[in-house]
Amino acid sequence: MKRGVWAAAILLAAALLSWRAARRSPPVFVYGSEARAKLETLEDILRSRNDNDPRLDRDFLGLSDDAKRLFREKYRALAPERRNERGTIVYLLGKNLQTAEDWSFFRAVAAEPPCLSLADCSKPSGEAGESGDEVTLAYPSLVALRQARRAAEEGASESEARGVLEAAKTSKMKAVVRLAASLEPGFDRKAR
């Protein structure tokens, strides 16, 4: 009988430890082959550094939620200084703006902290040694703002697109704030 009680106690403790570990662990997503194939295509294009690759306009329409999630993960995994690669991902996701999660990501990109230098986003160019012009430094945020505006013009949620505009207006990057100001009258005309 003692052996049965001990076995039950061990099973209960193991179950409790598993439950506690599961509560702390972030969700693990299992991605389908289509989503992984899209990510592989994206990574191939980013490695080639070919901004004119025809697959950019052909192969990324109608991305699944899994593929978009993988692209957002890829964006976050890239070093902040990888402005072109990050902007390319935002461009592709902007062709697929549908869910609240999509729009939330775009608001976050539009309001990102400024990149101060292409050598090191956290250091002004004088300290890092390589600057970059303000449009290049703000590239992902500028792309997010333009894609949100395009999506609204094509019938996407105006309130969600306006949320991206409002986030951009709070940016610490002058180029982003200027673009938001120049696009805002178009939002107002559309709302009338």
Backbone as JSON, one array per atom type, in Angstrom:
{
  "sequence": "MKRGVWAAAILLAAALLSWRAARRSPPVFVYGSEARAKLETLEDILRSRNDNDPRLDRDFLGLSDDAKRLFREKYRALAPERRNERGTIVYLLGKNLQTAEDWSFFRAVAAEPPCLSLADCSKPSGEAGESGDEVTLAYPSLVALRQARRAAEEGASESEARGVLEAAKTSKMKAVVRLAASLEPGFDRKAR",
  "N": [[0.82, -1.2, 0.0], [1.96, 1.22, 0.78], [3.71, 1.65, -1.31], [1.99, 2.27, -3.47], [0.89, 4.69, -2.59], [3.18, 6.3, -2.58], [3.8, 6.21, -5.32], [1.57, 7.51, -6.39], [1.89, 10.02, -5.22], [4.29, 10.84, -6.41], [3.52, 10.95, -9.11], [1.58, 12.97, -8.93], [3.19, 15.14, -8.11], [4.88, 15.37, -10.37], [2.99, 16.05, -12.3], [2.15, 18.51, -11.27], [4.55, 20.0, -11.45], [4.88, 19.97, -14.25], [2.63, 21.42, -15.02], [3.17, 23.93, -13.83], [5.5, 24.62, -15.25], [4.47, 24.79, -17.82], [2.82, 26.99, -17.57], [4.64, 29.07, -17.39], [6.07, 29.0, -19.74], [6.42, 30.37, -23.02], [3.95, 30.3, -25.65], [4.21, 27.62, -27.95], [4.49, 27.46, -31.33], [3.52, 25.43, -33.99], [4.47, 25.32, -37.16], [3.09, 25.13, -40.42], [3.99, 23.5, -43.54], [3.67, 25.2, -45.71], [3.91, 27.79, -44.6], [6.54, 27.69, -43.63], [7.86, 27.34, -46.07], [7.36, 29.78, -47.33], [8.78, 31.46, -45.61], [11.37, 30.51, -46.09], [11.67, 31.28, -48.76], [11.55, 34.06, -48.44], [13.88, 34.43, -46.83], [15.82, 33.64, -48.66], [15.6, 35.67, -50.56], [16.31, 37.88, -48.98], [18.98, 37.22, -48.38], [20.08, 37.4, -50.94], [19.96, 40.09, -51.39], [18.52, 41.43, -53.32], [16.51, 43.79, -54.2], [14.78, 43.98, -56.29], [13.75, 41.55, -56.88], [11.49, 39.49, -58.55], [9.83, 37.81, -57.13], [9.06, 39.13, -54.86], [6.81, 40.64, -55.48], [5.13, 38.7, -56.33], [5.03, 36.22, -54.93], [4.06, 36.47, -52.33], [1.45, 37.11, -51.74], [-1.63, 36.86, -50.03], [-0.76, 35.64, -47.61], [-0.67, 33.15, -45.09], [-1.9, 33.08, -41.67], [-0.01, 31.79, -40.08], [2.33, 32.07, -41.65], [2.58, 34.86, -41.63], [3.03, 35.23, -38.92], [5.51, 33.93, -38.64], [7.05, 35.66, -40.24], [6.9, 38.02, -38.74], [8.27, 37.16, -36.47], [10.77, 36.74, -37.63], [11.38, 39.38, -38.34], [11.66, 40.56, -35.78], [13.84, 39.12, -34.89], [15.94, 39.97, -36.43], [18.79, 42.11, -36.42], [18.48, 45.47, -35.29], [19.83, 47.26, -36.95], [19.64, 46.28, -39.49], [18.15, 47.6, -41.61], [17.09, 47.61, -44.29], [16.34, 44.9, -44.71], [14.47, 44.57, -42.66], [12.6, 46.49, -43.48], [11.78, 45.33, -45.88], [10.42, 43.06, -44.99], [8.3, 44.29, -43.63], [7.09, 45.54, -45.81], [6.15, 43.27, -47.24], [4.41, 42.12, -45.37], [2.62, 44.17, -45.27], [1.13, 43.84, -47.55], [-0.71, 42.1, -46.78], [-2.46, 42.84, -44.75], [-4.79, 42.18, -42.38], [-5.72, 41.03, -39.9], [-6.23, 41.81, -36.39], [-3.83, 41.4, -35.07], [-2.0, 41.79, -37.14], [-2.3, 44.56, -37.62], [-1.6, 45.58, -35.13], [1.11, 44.94, -35.01], [2.02, 46.63, -37.06], [1.45, 49.17, -35.99], [3.27, 49.11, -33.88], [5.72, 49.01, -35.29], [5.63, 51.46, -36.63], [5.94, 53.21, -34.53], [8.44, 52.68, -33.52], [11.52, 52.92, -31.61], [14.01, 55.39, -32.48], [16.52, 54.67, -34.92], [19.8, 55.36, -34.62], [22.15, 55.13, -36.03], [23.57, 53.33, -38.76], [25.58, 51.59, -38.13], [25.29, 51.08, -35.44], [22.37, 51.08, -33.94], [21.79, 52.15, -31.46], [23.6, 54.14, -30.91], [24.62, 57.48, -31.59], [25.69, 58.68, -34.82], [28.27, 59.88, -34.75], [29.61, 58.55, -32.72], [29.46, 55.88, -33.49], [30.48, 55.65, -36.04], [29.38, 55.16, -38.57], [26.85, 56.64, -40.3], [24.18, 57.23, -42.0], [21.37, 58.21, -43.91], [18.41, 60.02, -42.83], [16.05, 58.93, -43.89], [16.78, 56.31, -44.63], [17.44, 55.35, -42.08], [14.95, 55.38, -40.89], [13.5, 53.62, -42.35], [11.9, 51.03, -42.03], [9.68, 51.95, -40.5], [8.66, 53.98, -42.14], [7.86, 52.46, -44.34], [5.87, 50.91, -43.12], [3.95, 52.86, -42.57], [3.29, 53.81, -45.16], [2.3, 51.43, -46.32], [0.11, 50.92, -44.68], [-1.52, 53.08, -45.35], [-1.93, 52.53, -48.09], [-3.33, 50.1, -47.84], [-5.66, 50.97, -46.58], [-6.72, 52.58, -48.6], [-7.37, 50.61, -50.37], [-9.51, 49.43, -49.23], [-9.23, 48.29, -46.69], [-9.55, 48.3, -43.08], [-10.24, 51.49, -42.06], [-10.03, 52.64, -39.54], [-8.1, 51.06, -38.31], [-5.92, 51.57, -39.98], [-5.67, 54.3, -39.53], [-4.85, 54.15, -36.9], [-2.21, 53.31, -37.2], [-1.18, 55.57, -38.45], [-1.52, 57.43, -36.35], [0.22, 56.31, -34.45], [2.62, 56.68, -35.82], [2.81, 59.43, -35.78], [3.72, 59.87, -33.25], [6.33, 59.19, -33.31], [9.88, 59.34, -32.78], [11.43, 59.87, -34.88], [12.18, 62.14, -37.33], [11.66, 61.93, -40.1], [9.6, 60.08, -40.21], [7.53, 61.35, -38.81], [7.17, 63.55, -40.5], [6.27, 62.26, -42.86], [3.9, 61.14, -41.91], [2.46, 63.46, -41.34], [2.2, 64.47, -43.93], [0.6, 62.53, -45.1], [-1.72, 62.58, -43.64], [-3.84, 64.47, -44.4], [-4.96, 63.1, -46.58], [-6.09, 60.91, -45.31], [-8.11, 62.23, -43.93], [-9.69, 63.2, -46.07], [-10.61, 60.82, -47.12], [-12.17, 59.9, -45.04], [-14.38, 61.5, -45.1]],
  "CA": [[0.0, 0.0, 0.0], [2.83, 2.39, 0.82], [4.26, 1.84, -2.64], [0.95, 2.92, -4.26], [0.79, 6.08, -2.14], [4.36, 6.98, -3.09], [3.67, 6.35, -6.77], [0.56, 8.56, -6.63], [2.5, 11.3, -4.83], [5.27, 11.19, -7.44], [2.76, 11.35, -10.3], [0.98, 14.27, -8.64], [4.27, 16.13, -8.13], [5.28, 15.54, -11.76], [1.92, 16.79, -12.98], [2.2, 19.88, -10.78], [5.72, 20.64, -12.05], [4.58, 20.18, -15.67], [1.64, 22.5, -15.11], [3.86, 25.18, -13.52], [6.4, 24.92, -16.36], [3.65, 25.19, -18.97], [2.31, 28.34, -17.31], [5.72, 30.04, -17.59], [6.63, 28.9, -21.08], [5.65, 31.02, -24.07], [3.32, 29.3, -26.52], [5.05, 27.08, -29.01], [3.69, 27.32, -32.53], [3.98, 24.45, -34.96], [4.15, 25.94, -38.43], [2.9, 24.24, -41.54], [5.03, 23.52, -44.58], [3.47, 26.39, -46.55], [4.48, 28.93, -43.89], [8.0, 27.53, -43.63], [8.34, 27.55, -47.45], [7.33, 31.24, -47.56], [9.9, 32.03, -44.87], [12.59, 30.14, -46.81], [11.74, 32.16, -49.93], [11.92, 35.38, -47.92], [15.28, 34.41, -46.41], [16.62, 33.57, -49.89], [15.6, 37.02, -51.14], [17.1, 38.76, -48.1], [20.4, 36.88, -48.58], [20.51, 37.87, -52.26], [19.94, 41.56, -51.36], [17.95, 41.88, -54.58], [15.23, 44.47, -53.94], [13.95, 43.89, -57.49], [13.39, 40.15, -57.11], [10.07, 39.45, -58.91], [9.06, 37.05, -56.13], [8.52, 40.06, -53.85], [5.47, 41.06, -55.91], [4.38, 37.56, -56.85], [4.94, 35.02, -54.08], [3.7, 36.73, -50.94], [0.05, 37.56, -51.61], [-2.46, 35.89, -49.33], [0.0, 34.89, -46.61], [-1.45, 32.56, -43.99], [-1.58, 33.64, -40.35], [1.26, 31.19, -39.66], [3.42, 32.7, -42.39], [2.74, 36.22, -41.12], [3.64, 35.11, -37.59], [6.93, 33.65, -38.88], [7.68, 36.88, -40.76], [7.05, 38.94, -37.6], [9.36, 36.62, -35.66], [12.0, 37.02, -38.37], [11.61, 40.82, -38.18], [12.14, 40.81, -34.41], [15.13, 38.45, -34.72], [16.97, 40.72, -37.16], [19.39, 43.24, -35.72], [17.82, 46.72, -35.68], [20.59, 47.94, -38.0], [19.31, 45.65, -40.78], [17.0, 48.44, -41.99], [16.5, 47.18, -45.55], [15.69, 43.61, -44.52], [13.28, 44.81, -41.85], [11.63, 47.19, -44.33], [11.25, 44.36, -46.85], [9.43, 42.24, -44.28], [7.13, 45.14, -43.41], [6.45, 45.69, -47.12], [5.41, 42.05, -47.57], [3.28, 41.99, -44.43], [1.66, 45.22, -45.62], [0.27, 43.34, -48.63], [-1.56, 41.08, -46.16], [-3.01, 43.39, -43.52], [-6.16, 41.74, -42.19], [-6.1, 40.74, -38.53], [-5.84, 42.77, -35.34], [-2.42, 41.15, -34.81], [-1.27, 42.46, -38.22], [-2.34, 46.0, -37.4], [-0.85, 45.86, -33.91], [2.52, 44.91, -35.41], [2.3, 47.83, -37.84], [1.5, 50.3, -35.06], [4.54, 49.02, -33.15], [6.81, 49.38, -36.2], [5.53, 52.9, -36.9], [6.36, 53.96, -33.34], [9.7, 52.15, -33.01], [12.55, 53.9, -31.23], [14.84, 55.75, -33.63], [17.83, 54.07, -35.18], [20.67, 56.52, -34.69], [23.27, 54.89, -36.94], [23.54, 52.01, -39.39], [26.57, 50.74, -37.48], [24.74, 50.72, -34.13], [21.16, 51.91, -33.8], [21.71, 52.77, -30.14], [24.61, 55.19, -30.76], [24.65, 58.48, -32.65], [26.69, 58.39, -35.85], [29.6, 60.33, -34.37], [30.23, 57.53, -31.88], [29.46, 54.56, -34.12], [31.34, 55.68, -37.21], [28.63, 55.06, -39.83], [25.57, 57.26, -40.02], [23.03, 56.85, -42.8], [20.44, 59.34, -43.93], [17.26, 59.81, -41.95], [15.07, 58.05, -44.54], [17.28, 54.95, -44.47], [17.34, 54.99, -40.67], [13.54, 55.23, -40.54], [12.88, 52.84, -43.43], [10.77, 50.14, -41.68], [8.53, 52.74, -40.05], [8.11, 54.65, -43.32], [7.17, 51.43, -45.12], [4.64, 50.57, -42.39], [3.0, 53.96, -42.75], [2.82, 53.79, -46.55], [1.51, 50.23, -46.55], [-1.16, 51.1, -43.98], [-2.3, 54.01, -46.17], [-2.34, 51.8, -49.28], [-4.34, 49.13, -47.45], [-6.91, 51.71, -46.34], [-7.23, 52.99, -49.91], [-7.88, 49.41, -51.04], [-10.69, 48.93, -48.53], [-8.98, 47.75, -45.34], [-10.1, 49.08, -41.98], [-9.71, 52.86, -41.95], [-9.67, 52.92, -38.16], [-6.82, 50.39, -38.05], [-4.89, 52.33, -40.71], [-5.49, 55.55, -38.8], [-4.06, 53.82, -35.72], [-0.8, 53.3, -37.62], [-0.86, 56.98, -38.64], [-1.39, 58.06, -35.03], [1.46, 55.81, -33.86], [3.72, 57.32, -36.54], [2.89, 60.82, -35.34], [4.43, 59.91, -31.96], [7.7, 58.73, -33.55], [11.0, 60.24, -32.49], [12.15, 60.03, -36.13], [11.61, 63.27, -38.06], [11.16, 61.49, -41.41], [8.32, 59.39, -39.98], [6.55, 62.38, -38.44], [6.89, 64.33, -41.72], [5.43, 61.47, -43.76], [2.57, 61.05, -41.28], [1.79, 64.76, -41.55], [1.85, 64.63, -45.35], [-0.46, 61.58, -45.45], [-2.91, 62.78, -42.82], [-4.97, 65.05, -45.13], [-5.57, 62.05, -47.38], [-6.93, 60.13, -44.4], [-9.29, 63.04, -43.65], [-10.54, 63.21, -47.25], [-11.23, 59.5, -47.25], [-13.14, 59.73, -43.97], [-15.58, 62.31, -45.36]],
  "C": [[0.86, 1.26, 0.0], [3.4, 2.71, -0.56], [3.26, 2.58, -3.53], [0.81, 4.38, -3.9], [1.98, 6.89, -2.67], [4.26, 7.22, -4.59], [2.68, 7.46, -7.11], [1.14, 9.93, -6.31], [3.5, 11.77, -5.88], [4.57, 11.65, -8.71], [2.13, 12.72, -10.12], [2.02, 15.38, -8.69], [4.73, 16.4, -9.56], [4.25, 16.34, -12.53], [1.94, 18.25, -12.57], [3.38, 20.64, -11.39], [5.5, 20.91, -13.53], [3.63, 21.35, -15.85], [2.31, 23.84, -14.86], [4.79, 25.59, -14.66], [5.61, 25.41, -17.57], [3.12, 26.6, -18.79], [3.37, 29.39, -17.6], [6.25, 30.07, -19.02], [5.77, 29.66, -22.08], [5.02, 29.95, -24.96], [4.28, 28.88, -27.63], [4.14, 26.85, -30.21], [4.34, 26.27, -33.43], [3.52, 24.98, -36.32], [4.04, 24.9, -39.53], [3.97, 24.41, -42.6], [4.89, 24.75, -45.48], [4.12, 27.61, -45.9], [6.0, 28.86, -43.89], [8.58, 27.77, -45.03], [8.37, 29.05, -47.77], [8.51, 31.91, -46.84], [11.23, 31.7, -45.57], [12.77, 31.01, -48.05], [12.16, 33.56, -49.51], [13.4, 35.42, -47.56], [16.22, 34.36, -47.62], [16.72, 34.96, -50.52], [16.45, 37.97, -50.29], [18.6, 38.49, -48.25], [20.92, 37.43, -49.9], [20.63, 39.4, -52.32], [19.4, 42.16, -52.66], [16.56, 42.47, -54.32], [14.28, 44.4, -55.14], [13.56, 42.45, -57.82], [11.89, 40.07, -57.41], [9.22, 38.66, -57.92], [8.46, 37.96, -55.07], [7.1, 40.49, -54.21], [4.58, 39.9, -56.3], [4.08, 36.51, -55.79], [4.4, 35.25, -52.67], [2.3, 37.31, -50.77], [-0.73, 36.46, -50.9], [-1.69, 35.03, -48.34], [-0.93, 34.36, -45.53], [-1.06, 33.26, -42.68], [-0.26, 33.08, -39.83], [2.44, 31.84, -40.36], [3.66, 34.12, -41.88], [3.4, 36.19, -39.74], [5.14, 34.83, -37.73], [7.67, 34.89, -39.37], [7.9, 37.89, -39.62], [8.18, 38.46, -36.68], [10.71, 36.91, -36.32], [12.37, 38.5, -38.22], [12.24, 41.1, -36.83], [13.52, 40.19, -34.18], [16.27, 39.19, -35.42], [17.52, 41.84, -36.29], [18.7, 44.52, -36.18], [18.52, 47.45, -36.82], [20.3, 47.38, -39.39], [18.04, 46.33, -41.33], [16.32, 47.94, -43.27], [15.74, 45.87, -45.39], [14.4, 43.76, -43.72], [12.2, 45.51, -42.68], [11.0, 46.27, -45.35], [10.18, 43.5, -46.2], [8.16, 43.05, -44.04], [6.37, 45.34, -44.72], [5.59, 44.47, -47.44], [4.22, 41.85, -46.64], [2.2, 43.03, -44.74], [0.74, 44.84, -46.77], [-0.78, 42.39, -48.08], [-2.17, 41.56, -44.85], [-4.48, 43.0, -43.38], [-6.55, 41.65, -40.72], [-5.66, 41.84, -37.57], [-4.35, 42.62, -35.02], [-1.55, 41.83, -35.88], [-1.17, 43.95, -37.94], [-1.56, 46.39, -36.15], [0.65, 45.89, -34.21], [2.87, 46.19, -36.17], [2.33, 49.08, -36.97], [2.83, 50.3, -34.3], [5.72, 49.43, -34.03], [6.8, 50.89, -36.44], [6.05, 53.73, -35.74], [7.68, 53.46, -32.75], [10.65, 53.26, -32.57], [13.44, 54.21, -32.44], [16.11, 54.91, -33.7], [18.76, 55.25, -35.44], [21.83, 56.37, -35.67], [23.15, 53.49, -37.53], [24.56, 51.06, -38.77], [26.06, 50.24, -36.13], [23.57, 51.64, -33.85], [21.1, 52.65, -32.46], [22.69, 53.92, -29.94], [24.53, 56.18, -31.9], [25.82, 58.23, -33.59], [28.09, 58.81, -35.49], [30.34, 59.29, -33.54], [30.39, 56.2, -32.62], [30.31, 54.52, -35.38], [30.63, 55.57, -38.55], [27.24, 55.59, -39.59], [24.46, 56.66, -40.87], [22.06, 58.01, -42.8], [19.18, 58.99, -43.15], [16.19, 58.93, -42.58], [15.5, 56.59, -44.4], [17.12, 54.48, -43.02], [15.89, 54.74, -40.24], [12.79, 54.28, -41.46], [11.75, 51.91, -43.01], [9.51, 50.91, -41.27], [7.86, 53.46, -41.22], [7.32, 53.66, -44.18], [5.85, 51.06, -44.44], [3.56, 51.62, -42.62], [2.44, 53.97, -44.17], [1.94, 52.58, -46.84], [0.15, 50.32, -45.85], [-2.07, 52.02, -44.79], [-2.81, 53.31, -47.43], [-3.46, 50.81, -48.96], [-5.68, 49.81, -47.21], [-7.54, 52.15, -47.66], [-7.85, 51.81, -50.66], [-9.03, 48.76, -50.27], [-10.47, 48.3, -47.18], [-9.57, 48.7, -44.3], [-9.44, 50.46, -41.88], [-9.28, 53.16, -40.53], [-8.34, 52.26, -37.81], [-5.7, 51.15, -38.75], [-4.62, 53.66, -40.01], [-4.7, 55.31, -37.52], [-2.57, 53.79, -36.02], [-0.34, 54.74, -37.82], [-0.63, 57.67, -37.3], [-0.12, 57.6, -34.33], [2.66, 56.49, -34.5], [3.89, 58.77, -36.1], [3.62, 60.96, -34.02], [5.9, 59.51, -32.11], [8.71, 59.79, -33.18], [11.85, 60.47, -33.74], [11.46, 61.1, -36.97], [11.01, 62.83, -39.4], [9.8, 60.81, -41.27], [7.23, 60.4, -39.66], [6.19, 63.21, -39.67], [5.98, 63.55, -42.67], [4.02, 61.34, -43.19], [1.79, 62.34, -41.51], [1.36, 64.92, -43.0], [0.71, 63.68, -45.75], [-1.77, 61.85, -44.73], [-4.07, 63.45, -43.59], [-5.68, 64.02, -46.02], [-6.47, 61.16, -46.54], [-8.22, 60.91, -44.14], [-10.23, 63.09, -44.84], [-11.29, 61.91, -47.39], [-12.34, 59.31, -46.23], [-14.42, 60.51, -44.24], [-16.6, 61.61, -46.19]]
}
